Amino acid sequence: MGSEHRFPVRVYFEDTDLSGVVYHANYLRFMERARSDMLRAAGIDQRGAFESGEGVYAITNLAIRYRAPAKLDDDLLIVSRVMDTKAVSCVIQQRVMRGGLLVAEADVTAAFLSPEGKPRRQPQPWLEAFRRLQGEEETV
């Protein structure tokens, strides 16, 4: 069903709480880095779109499930996959893995917004990049 993007992360002391377990909000940081890296690798220039006044992505929905704790010095792998693409949004599934163990998983919806914060159609080359990531053929 399309390609997966893989992004390695190591857990540092600053990522953990007093007990040495990754603080729950830091999983969102790990996932954000992985999504940004996936988009960059797909040729989507978020910074350029922002600086030109074209628009930005904003998270409009997020469902996260924590399955097992990650701890100090763990090597994690964030696996991201585009699940759905629409004119103004996309849904990305992300899994945080430690070896073969699922640590956390999330479904993230990102919408493209104008500088005024209104939904805006994603640039056509970006839609095509998302469709390639989904494994779909481009349509004319």
Backbone torsions as a table, in degrees:
resi	resn	phi	psi	omega
1	MET	NA	44.0	-179.8
2	GLY	101.7	173.2	-175.0
3	SER	-93.8	154.6	176.9
4	GLU	-105.4	144.6	173.1
5	HIS	-104.6	134.9	-177.8
6	ARG	-118.4	131.5	-175.4
7	PHE	-134.8	113.5	-178.8
8	PRO	-79.3	144.8	178.0
9	VAL	-139.9	137.6	171.4
10	ARG	-107.3	139.4	179.4
11	VAL	-84.0	121.8	177.3
12	TYR	-104.8	166.9	-178.6
13	PHE	-52.9	-41.3	-178.1
14	GLU	-64.3	-17.2	-179.8
15	ASP	-85.0	-9.3	-170.9
16	THR	-107.4	165.0	174.2
17	ASP	-96.5	-170.4	-176.7
18	LEU	-57.6	-30.1	-177.7
19	SER	-85.7	-2.6	-179.5
20	GLY	87.1	8.5	178.4
21	VAL	-98.9	144.7	179.3
22	VAL	-59.0	127.9	177.4
23	TYR	-64.4	136.6	-170.1
24	HIS	-54.5	-38.8	-178.0
25	ALA	-69.2	-22.3	-178.3
26	ASN	-71.0	-22.4	173.6
27	TYR	-60.7	-36.0	178.2
28	LEU	-64.8	-37.4	176.9
29	ARG	-64.2	-45.2	178.8
30	PHE	-58.6	-45.3	-178.3
31	MET	-66.7	-38.6	178.6
32	GLU	-61.5	-44.3	178.4
33	ARG	-60.7	-42.3	-179.5
34	ALA	-65.5	-42.3	178.6
35	ARG	-63.7	-44.6	179.6
36	SER	-61.5	-40.5	179.1
37	ASP	-66.2	-39.7	178.4
38	MET	-62.4	-44.9	-179.8
39	LEU	-64.8	-42.4	178.5
40	ARG	-60.0	-45.1	-179.4
41	ALA	-64.4	-28.2	179.9
42	ALA	-84.1	-2.5	178.0
43	GLY	91.4	15.5	-179.9
44	ILE	-93.0	115.5	-175.7
45	ASP	-97.0	86.3	-178.1
46	GLN	-64.2	-41.4	-179.0
47	ARG	-63.7	-43.8	178.3
48	GLY	-60.2	-41.2	179.2
49	ALA	-65.4	-39.1	178.1
50	PHE	-66.3	-50.2	-176.1
51	GLU	-65.5	-30.2	179.1
52	SER	-83.6	-5.7	-179.5
53	GLY	82.6	12.7	-178.4
54	GLU	-73.6	-42.5	179.3
55	GLY	154.7	-179.6	-178.5
56	VAL	-145.1	160.3	172.9
57	TYR	-89.1	144.8	173.0
58	ALA	-135.8	141.7	177.7
59	ILE	-75.7	124.2	-179.2
60	THR	-107.9	-16.6	178.0
61	ASN	-155.1	140.5	179.8
62	LEU	-148.4	125.1	174.0
63	ALA	-123.7	119.3	-177.9
64	ILE	-123.3	141.7	178.6
65	ARG	-127.4	125.1	178.4
66	TYR	-95.2	127.5	-174.2
67	ARG	-109.3	-35.4	-178.1
68	ALA	-155.6	151.3	-178.7
69	PRO	-76.8	142.8	168.4
70	ALA	-101.2	148.1	-174.1
71	LYS	-129.9	168.8	179.3
72	LEU	-46.7	130.8	176.4
73	ASP	75.5	5.4	175.0
74	ASP	-66.4	143.9	169.6
75	ASP	-95.1	118.8	-179.2
76	LEU	-113.0	158.0	175.2
77	LEU	-129.0	122.7	177.0
78	ILE	-95.9	117.6	-178.4
79	VAL	-106.6	119.6	-176.6
80	SER	-117.9	143.0	179.2
81	ARG	-145.1	130.2	175.2
82	VAL	-74.5	124.5	-177.0
83	MET	-102.5	-31.0	-177.0
84	ASP	-154.6	144.1	178.3
85	THR	-132.3	129.6	175.5
86	LYS	-125.2	177.7	-175.6
87	ALA	-55.8	-41.8	-176.2
88	VAL	-114.3	-2.9	-175.1
89	SER	-146.4	168.1	173.4
90	CYS	-144.6	153.6	176.9
91	VAL	-114.5	128.0	-179.2
92	ILE	-121.4	127.3	174.7
93	GLN	-93.3	134.2	179.4
94	GLN	-131.6	139.5	177.5
95	ARG	-126.2	135.7	174.1
96	VAL	-101.8	118.7	-175.0
97	MET	-116.6	144.4	168.3
98	ARG	-122.8	101.8	-170.9
99	GLY	62.4	-129.0	178.5
100	GLY	-91.3	4.4	-176.2
101	LEU	-94.4	128.6	174.9
102	LEU	-78.2	118.4	-178.5
103	VAL	-93.7	-44.2	179.2
104	ALA	-156.2	157.0	176.6
105	GLU	-145.2	149.8	-178.2
106	ALA	-146.8	150.6	169.2
107	ASP	-113.1	122.1	-173.2
108	VAL	-121.5	127.7	173.8
109	THR	-107.8	126.2	177.4
110	ALA	-117.6	131.7	178.0
111	ALA	-111.8	145.2	177.1
112	PHE	-88.4	128.7	-175.8
113	LEU	-122.6	147.3	174.1
114	SER	-70.8	167.7	176.7
115	PRO	-58.5	-22.3	177.6
116	GLU	-85.5	-0.8	177.7
117	GLY	86.9	14.7	178.7
118	LYS	-98.5	145.5	178.0
119	PRO	-55.9	138.8	-178.8
120	ARG	-140.0	143.5	176.6
121	ARG	-56.9	134.9	176.7
122	GLN	-67.0	147.9	176.4
123	PRO	-55.6	140.2	-176.5
124	GLN	-54.6	-43.6	178.4
125	PRO	-61.0	-30.0	178.7
126	TRP	-72.2	-41.6	176.4
127	LEU	-58.3	-42.5	178.9
128	GLU	-64.4	-38.9	177.9
129	ALA	-63.7	-42.4	178.3
130	PHE	-63.6	-40.2	179.4
131	ARG	-65.0	-37.6	175.6
132	ARG	-63.4	-42.2	178.6
133	LEU	-63.2	-32.1	177.1
134	GLN	-76.8	-13.7	-177.1
135	GLY	85.1	13.3	179.2
136	GLU	-88.8	150.1	173.4
137	GLU	-76.4	144.3	175.6
138	GLU	-72.5	140.8	178.0
139	THR	-109.6	152.7	-179.8
140	VAL	-93.5	NA	NA
